Amino acid sequence: MFEIGADELMILNLLIHAENAENIIQESGLPQKVGIDIIRQLFHYGYIQSLNASNQRQNSFDVDGIKKTRFQLTAKGIDEINALK
């Protein structure tokens, strides 16, 4: 089971609108490796989704190019934000 902590919640709140991972990490102020790890975990557990250039959902993303990948909340992510408020 994946537990949403303060850092995960901060990342979720930054993803209400689609953003690339590089911007999310900068805005969060987290170290790059920590931010990337949180994004990967949130994606794995279905709290966020990756988007292609046409803003269409992708089932996977290039881990090496994660900083350029755009992410957005899923319904599960929105529910988690609302439950923790």
Secondary structure, DSSP 8 states (H G I E B T S, - for coil): -----HHHHHHHHHTSS-EEHHHHHHHHT--HHHHHHHHHHHHHTTSEEEE-TTS-EES---GGGGGG-EEEE-HHHHHHHHHH-
